[in-house]
Amino acid sequence: MFRFLFMLSVCLLPLSAQASATDSLKIFISNAHTFRAHFSQKLLDRNFQLIKKASGDMMFERPGKFRWVYDEPYQQLIIGDGKQVWFYDQDLAQVTVHRLDQALGSTPAALLAGDNTIERDFELQEIEVQGETEWLEAIPKAQENAFELIRLGFSQAGMLREMILRDSFDQITWLVFSETEQNPELAADLFQFTPPEGVDVISD
């Protein structure tokens, strides 16, 4: 746990510039037309105290289609169909729907599935390599973005490994990706969603 907190605190400090993480991002956006991975997620407060953990599987198809499935500690599904984003909470029997353009800055799934959203809407800055991970910082240009700071960690081969996101309440979401596959074949119906009968649907 100490090593985890130390690494997180280092990753959130300003560090010296490198020259490869931006290239890794551009290569990832250009080459990864589809992507699939397992993820583990930690939500921390401003003092780096653990609030909750989660895990599941994610996939996307550019532009704007994604499927983010939470298995633990509760079942939740987020689907982007290219026009809308559906948030389905099975425990609450509730579906929330947003337009895709409204959700781009509010969920990691939408950010990763965009073609050039990060480069267009965020100021990018290289930060220091940590071990074998190249880090890139993205600060949103628009004040209404849900996150104040995003950091993307890539392997030296250009594969996405981690995301760190800090929101306006100084809460930190740390995502670690494993079992990554670039350009797998993904069925079209994975990015379609029909609300189950009997659930409440809340839309913009």
Secondary structure, DSSP 8 states (H G I E B T S, - for coil): -HHHHHHHHHHTS-----SSHHHHHHHHHHH-SEEEEEEEEEEE-TT--EEEEEEEEEEEETTTEEEEEEEESS-EEEEEESSEEEEEETTTTEEEEEEHHHHTTT-HHHHHHSSSHHHHHEEEEEEEEETTEEEEEEEESSTT-SEEEEEEEEETTS-EEEEEEEETT--EEEEEEEEEEES----GGGG-----TT-EEEE-
